[in-house]
Amino acid sequence: MKMATRLAQAGTRQDPGTGSLSTPVYFATTFAHPELGQSTGYDYSRTGNPTRTALEQVLAQLEGGERGFAFASGMAAVSTVMSMFSQGDHILASDDLYGGTYRLFETILVRQGITVDYVDTGSAAALQNAVRKETKAIFVETPTNPTMKITDLHQVVAFAKAHRLLTIIDNTFMTPFYQRPLELGADIVVHSATKYLGGHNDVLAGVVVSQGGELSDRLFALQNAIGATLGPQDCWLLLRGLKTLALRMRQHEENARVLSARLAEHPLVPRVFYPGLPSHPGREVQERQATGFGGMLSFELADKAMVAPFLRAVDLITFAESLGSVETLVTFPSRQTHADIPAAVRAARGVTDQLLRLSVGIEDVDDIWADLQRALEQAGRPENFARQ
């Protein structure tokens, strides 16, 4: 079946006893044993819950993986994956990385004796120069958050296999609808499922999908031991959100294509970062490894003094700290999502004090554009500069 069909059918007909089309929500923490030495397959909800099982099976199928795992947040998912590594291990990571992942690496992993080097994972030379005998994995965001840099997944996977490294891909921006890294040879995919997979700003969740039996067994053991699992109600909400993912992603992208092109022509916007623009340096690679460009874009204002008045002026667009929902959201990364990254490091990676990130929603594109135009006009007025 095509991806849109699989999404629409996510979690259906899981209860043959009643014929319920929707997966039931099993609000159970423990399950009765038929007799000594026997189990229904469920014993305790941290280890397994029927609602979570339905979701995890769907997630594995969508990503083309062997096994899926649902967590209480995206960072719980990443934290569990990183628990595979031990003192003395070394990780290579994308240099333009979500601030929450950077915070985890720099405040938690470092105390565990695990070191991380941040490199341009799109450069084979940079990877070769950074790899060590202690290196165990490469952690990649593509496109990156928020400057939308593209990493060639075929190249990274080949490099990782040559050096016997795990390849871990954060696929939050693209979703399996547009990009499936496991089918390109990656070992693990992670998501903040709070974003596009849920899609409605009403569920906090994380996802891991793995390839390979031994690796999947290790991740299951960690999920069970750490226990940061997703509750049954939130599993149901995520299943419901997945059903419309195809429709939503198509509209997100259609709107993002239009808005990125219009922003690129605006005199108060010197730079726009969107993989679908013909001028984007990673567009050709993106076309080789994905079937779309997604609904995320970033842009710089002409002056950092414009940021505050711009954010005050938006009306339809919400100034908020997330992404991937049906509503259009604007974020100021240097003060919000990437605030824990040192200023000098942010600047070196292009996360400047005049960069805004736009999570393009599914509203009518002309309404979104009208709001952007109005906010840009307000931000460009001389009196607004004087208020800074």
Phi and psi in degrees as a GROMACS rama.xvg file:
@    title "Ramachandran Plot"
@    xaxis  label "Phi"
@    yaxis  label "Psi"
@TYPE xy
-69.6411  160.257  LYS-2
-58.4614  -42.9185  MET-3
-61.4078  -35.9361  ALA-4
-68.5633  -44.6299  THR-5
-61.6992  -37.7322  ARG-6
-66.8589  -46.0741  LEU-7
-61.7303  -29.1998  ALA-8
-93.3872  7.78188  GLN-9
-57.7444  120.228  ALA-10
76.7659  10.2628  GLY-11
-80.5915  154.749  THR-12
53.196  47.6075  ARG-13
-93.7221  -3.25456  GLN-14
-128.442  78.8986  ASP-15
-63.4559  -21.514  PRO-16
-63.0089  -34.7651  GLY-17
-113.015  -17.6076  THR-18
78.9603  12.3928  GLY-19
-56.1533  127.056  SER-20
-71.6974  -37.6968  LEU-21
-88.3301  140.266  SER-22
-60.1895  127.705  THR-23
-64.9652  152.408  PRO-24
-96.5664  113.829  VAL-25
-93.4141  95.1215  TYR-26
-82.8935  67.4743  PHE-27
-131.328  134.374  ALA-28
-95.9497  -22.5455  THR-29
-140.94  159.301  THR-30
-133.258  138.024  PHE-31
-70.7014  142.789  ALA-32
-91.3049  132.712  HIS-33
-57.2189  -40.0011  PRO-34
-168.389  175.947  GLU-35
-57.0963  128.071  LEU-36
85.1186  1.7924  GLY-37
-120.123  151.616  GLN-38
-143.319  150.74  SER-39
-76.3977  -5.31401  THR-40
104.276  -9.9281  GLY-41
-130.49  131.135  TYR-42
-122.739  -45.5548  ASP-43
-149.525  136.443  TYR-44
-66.2834  -24.5099  SER-45
-62.0378  -36.2821  ARG-46
-80.1793  -37.9954  THR-47
-170.244  139.66  GLY-48
-137.286  136.567  ASN-49
-57.0816  -36.1187  PRO-50
-67.7464  -41.3847  THR-51
-67.6545  -37.7747  ARG-52
-58.5872  -44.7705  THR-53
-59.5954  -43.8587  ALA-54
-65.0075  -46.8695  LEU-55
-64.0383  -34.9857  GLU-56
-65.8705  -41.418  GLN-57
-62.5225  -45.3256  VAL-58
-61.0706  -43.7593  LEU-59
-61.8308  -42.6206  ALA-60
-63.6986  -43.5772  GLN-61
-64.8343  -38.5383  LEU-62
-85.95  -6.08387  GLU-63
72.5034  31.9525  GLY-64
-107.332  178.578  GLY-65
-85.789  -38.6936  GLU-66
-147.619  141.607  ARG-67
-113.004  153.408  GLY-68
-138.316  132.361  PHE-69
-108.738  134.58  ALA-70
-125.8  168.082  PHE-71
-72.4541  -15.0324  ALA-72
-165.229  168.013  SER-73
-62.5084  -39.8289  GLY-74
-71.0588  -29.2338  MET-75
-64.6407  -37.6967  ALA-76
-64.5928  -48.5509  ALA-77
-63.8698  -42.703  VAL-78
-60.1677  -40.9533  SER-79
-66.1549  -42.2496  THR-80
-60.6651  -43.03  VAL-81
-70.9388  -14.3486  MET-82
-71.5172  -6.99408  SER-83
-70.487  -19.5239  MET-84
-98.3508  159.398  PHE-85
-125.939  170.262  SER-86
-53.1681  132.454  GLN-87
94.8574  -14.3484  GLY-88
-73.6126  156.737  ASP-89
-129.039  137.586  HIS-90
-121.456  139.726  ILE-91
-99.8071  135.724  LEU-92
-137.249  154.405  ALA-93
-55.8137  138.011  SER-94
-75.018  -21.165  ASP-95
-107.365  91.4049  ASP-96
-121.694  146.801  LEU-97
-51.3953  137.179  TYR-98
-60.3746  -34.5603  GLY-99
-66.3429  -37.6457  GLY-100
-68.6034  -42.1248  THR-101
-59.2776  -43.435  TYR-102
-61.1047  -43.8685  ARG-103
-59.4688  -47.1168  LEU-104
-63.3061  -41.404  PHE-105
-87.8245  -18.5332  GLU-106
-111.556  -24.3351  THR-107
-107.333  -54.4019  ILE-108
-61.2176  -37.8821  LEU-109
-62.2877  -34.415  VAL-110
-72.0913  -19.396  ARG-111
-93.0833  4.37196  GLN-112
79.1569  19.2889  GLY-113
-103.633  127.214  ILE-114
-106.001  149.957  THR-115
-130.484  131.771  VAL-116
-111.875  136.425  ASP-117
-101.251  121.352  TYR-118
-133.893  164.043  VAL-119
-75.9601  97.1495  ASP-120
-70.335  -7.21858  THR-121
-83.0252  -4.6427  GLY-122
-110.944  117.06  SER-123
-61.9637  -36.6243  ALA-124
-66.2536  -40.6566  ALA-125
-63.658  -41.0619  ALA-126
-63.9631  -44.8139  LEU-127
-63.2931  -39.0151  GLN-128
-71.0243  -24.0694  ASN-129
-97.4448  -19.4053  ALA-130
-69.5623  144.046  VAL-131
-129.474  174.286  ARG-132
-68.5292  -23.6215  LYS-133
-85.5605  -6.6343  GLU-134
-67.6207  132.758  THR-135
-117.244  -21.0629  LYS-136
-159.206  160.532  ALA-137
-119.63  126.15  ILE-138
-109.085  118.717  PHE-139
-124.607  133.893  VAL-140
-104.51  131.331  GLU-141
-154.118  117.634  THR-142
-65.7262  155.436  PRO-143
-79.8714  160.363  THR-144
-110.383  110.695  ASN-145
-116.741  4.44982  PRO-146
-91.9012  5.24858  THR-147
60.8932  33.9725  MET-148
-72.6558  145.134  LYS-149
-108.258  132.754  ILE-150
-105.191  135.166  THR-151
-74.643  105.2  ASP-152
-67.7219  -34.9909  LEU-153
-59.76  -42.8324  HIS-154
-67.1493  -44.3322  GLN-155
-64.9925  -43.7674  VAL-156
-61.655  -43.6266  VAL-157
-62.4658  -42.7241  ALA-158
-62.2277  -45.1178  PHE-159
-63.3938  -42.502  ALA-160
-65.8279  -37.9085  LYS-161
-64.3274  -29.8466  ALA-162
-106.126  9.76703  HIS-163
56.6127  49.809  ARG-164
-112.107  151.604  LEU-165
-77.61  142.568  LEU-166
-109.514  118.235  THR-167
-116.534  122.09  ILE-168
-117.443  125.042  ILE-169
-83.5796  110.989  ASP-170
-106.03  21.8873  ASN-171
-58.9195  -46.4541  THR-172
-66.4668  -37.3954  PHE-173
-90.3476  -35.0914  MET-174
64.1987  161.196  THR-175
-65.5204  -12.7165  PRO-176
-64.8374  -35.7426  PHE-177
-108.025  -23.453  TYR-178
-150.144  131.274  GLN-179
-129.488  86.1276  ARG-180
-60.3659  -30.8671  PRO-181
-63.9265  -32.8188  LEU-182
-71.753  -14.6401  GLU-183
-96.2148  1.45821  LEU-184
110.07  -0.82293  GLY-185
-66.8569  160.675  ALA-186
-95.1067  -38.0928  ASP-187
-139.262  139.113  ILE-188
-119.183  137.847  VAL-189
-123.009  153.706  VAL-190
-140.227  144.253  HIS-191
-84.2869  99.8233  SER-192
-73.1171  -9.78017  ALA-193
-56.4989  -27.6857  THR-194
-85.8258  -114.811  LYS-195
-66.8344  -36.2114  TYR-196
-62.3553  -43.0772  LEU-197
-76.16  -53.9513  GLY-198
82.2104  -1.84611  GLY-199
-133.42  14.9546  HIS-200
56.5843  35.3051  ASN-201
-131.884  7.71663  ASP-202
-146.655  132.86  VAL-203
-98.8991  121.281  LEU-204
-159.458  157.691  ALA-205
-134.739  156.732  GLY-206
-136.401  140.451  VAL-207
-128.626  134.81  VAL-208
-128.266  134.399  VAL-209
-123.684  161.306  SER-210
-122.786  127.406  GLN-211
106.833  132.496  GLY-212
-63.7776  -47.0845  GLY-213
-63.917  -44.1566  GLU-214
-63.547  -42.254  LEU-215
-63.1596  -39.0239  SER-216
-64.1288  -39.9048  ASP-217
-62.8623  -42.9756  ARG-218
-67.9627  -37.8868  LEU-219
-63.1456  -42.1777  PHE-220
-62.0361  -38.5889  ALA-221
-70.3943  -42.7809  LEU-222
-57.4172  -44.274  GLN-223
-69.2655  -39.8655  ASN-224
-71.3812  -42.578  ALA-225
-78.6039  -40.6954  ILE-226
81.9548  16.2498  GLY-227
-86.4717  53.2227  ALA-228
-85.9403  162.569  THR-229
-85.6212  132.3  LEU-230
-69.5132  159.377  GLY-231
-62.0067  -37.2039  PRO-232
-64.1126  -42.5017  GLN-233
-70.2045  -32.4226  ASP-234
-60.6418  -42.1337  CYS-235
-65.0626  -42.7473  TRP-236
-61.0575  -39.2879  LEU-237
-68.6543  -40.2706  LEU-238
-58.8377  -42.751  LEU-239
-64.0147  -41.4385  ARG-240
-63.4897  -37.9974  GLY-241
-60.5554  -30.0882  LEU-242
-59.8151  -29.1004  LYS-243
-106.896  11.758  THR-244
-58.7105  -43.2783  LEU-245
-59.798  -48.0528  ALA-246
-61.5986  -44.5931  LEU-247
-66.2052  -45.8137  ARG-248
-63.6733  -37.6181  MET-249
-61.9174  -41.8505  ARG-250
-73.6569  -39.7836  GLN-251
-53.8379  -48.4074  HIS-252
-68.5497  -43.4509  GLU-253
-57.1247  -44.5648  GLU-254
-66.9732  -41.2043  ASN-255
-64.3897  -36.7887  ALA-256
-61.144  -45.1502  ARG-257
-66.1805  -48.2508  VAL-258
-67.2092  -39.1449  LEU-259
-63.9139  -39.4207  SER-260
-66.7652  -40.7404  ALA-261
-70.0724  -41.3902  ARG-262
-62.7245  -37.9913  LEU-263
-62.5835  -21.1382  ALA-264
-97.9656  -2.52099  GLU-265
-81.4417  134.227  HIS-266
-66.0805  -19.86  PRO-267
-96.4539  7.225  LEU-268
-124.207  94.2657  VAL-269
-71.8503  -26.2235  PRO-270
-142.544  139.419  ARG-271
-127.394  135.693  VAL-272
-114.221  105.526  PHE-273
-153.272  124.595  TYR-274
-61.3588  -20.7275  PRO-275
-81.3902  -8.96985  GLY-276
-72.3541  138.713  LEU-277
-57.4771  -27.0471  PRO-278
-82.7008  -8.8937  SER-279
-68.237  128.539  HIS-280
-65.5899  -19.8523  PRO-281
-100.512  8.41616  GLY-282
-60.944  -44.3631  ARG-283
-61.8747  -42.2504  GLU-284
-64.2292  -43.1286  VAL-285
-59.2643  -39.5687  GLN-286
-66.7454  -27.9434  GLU-287
-76.7334  -31.0557  ARG-288
-113.53  -3.4383  GLN-289
-140.921  164.63  ALA-290
-104.4  7.38414  THR-291
-166.49  -177.105  GLY-292
-116.372  -9.49159  PHE-293
82.6317  -175.184  GLY-294
-114.434  14.8308  GLY-295
-103.724  136.328  MET-296
-146.931  158.738  LEU-297
-130.014  156.382  SER-298
-151.518  151.89  PHE-299
-101.305  139.946  GLU-300
-85.3806  159.514  LEU-301
-63.9943  -25.7406  ALA-302
-150.054  144.063  ASP-303
-64.8746  -22.0123  LYS-304
-66.7803  -14.0273  ALA-305
-82.9588  -15.3317  MET-306
-62.196  -53.3118  VAL-307
-60.4  -49.0032  ALA-308
-64.3725  -32.7496  PRO-309
-62.166  -46.8907  PHE-310
-68.1658  -29.8115  LEU-311
-70.6023  -29.7113  ARG-312
-84.5972  -24.3042  ALA-313
-64.2838  143.552  VAL-314
-124.277  -62.8538  ASP-315
-63.7755  -44.5251  LEU-316
-74.6434  137.704  ILE-317
-100.167  130.564  THR-318
-80.7812  102.638  PHE-319
-152.702  170.307  ALA-320
-107.883  34.3539  GLU-321
-137.676  -165.105  SER-322
-162.43  168.425  LEU-323
84.6014  6.71124  GLY-324
-94.8214  174.891  SER-325
-69.3051  -22.7577  VAL-326
-88.6783  145.141  GLU-327
-75.1869  129.833  THR-328
-123.948  143.886  LEU-329
-119.431  137.68  VAL-330
-128.526  145.149  THR-331
-105.175  90.2576  PHE-332
-54.7886  -40.601  PRO-333
-66.0505  -21.7381  SER-334
-106.664  -11.7168  ARG-335
-119.838  -93.0658  GLN-336
-63.6957  -25.7304  THR-337
-118.175  19.7134  HIS-338
-64.8089  -26.7394  ALA-339
-79.9453  -6.42561  ASP-340
-85.9477  131.022  ILE-341
-52.9039  144.59  PRO-342
-55.9544  -42.4541  ALA-343
-64.258  -38.0671  ALA-344
-68.405  -43.6307  VAL-345
-56.9185  -48.0235  ARG-346
-61.4045  -41.9107  ALA-347
-63.455  -27.4436  ALA-348
-95.4172  2.8567  ARG-349
90.0708  6.37199  GLY-350
-89.6169  79.5485  VAL-351
-85.7  172.106  THR-352
-80.1277  8.96441  ASP-353
-125.922  14.1619  GLN-354
-93.922  129.613  LEU-355
-118.899  143.478  LEU-356
-109.471  132.609  ARG-357
-115.696  118.918  LEU-358
-93.4361  103.403  SER-359
-76.0663  124.729  VAL-360
-85.5016  -166.02  GLY-361
-106.99  14.0032  ILE-362
-65.8305  172.543  GLU-363
-60.332  128.802  ASP-364
-62.6501  -31.2364  VAL-365
-69.4951  -31.3381  ASP-366
-69.7593  -41.0924  ASP-367
-62.8069  -44.4693  ILE-368
-64.6595  -39.3785  TRP-369
-60.7304  -39.3099  ALA-370
-67.9937  -41.3977  ASP-371
-63.5882  -44.8215  LEU-372
-60.1288  -44.9371  GLN-373
-62.5046  -42.8639  ARG-374
-67.2594  -38.3506  ALA-375
-65.2999  -40.3276  LEU-376
-62.7431  -45.4989  GLU-377
-62.4105  -43.826  GLN-378
-66.5933  -27.0856  ALA-379
-85.5785  -1.70292  GLY-380
-74.6712  138.021  ARG-381
-56.306  -36.2077  PRO-382
-66.3512  -25.749  GLU-383
-70.841  -32.776  ASN-384
-64.26  -35.4309  PHE-385
-69.2745  -19.485  ALA-386
-82.4935  -9.14453  ARG-387
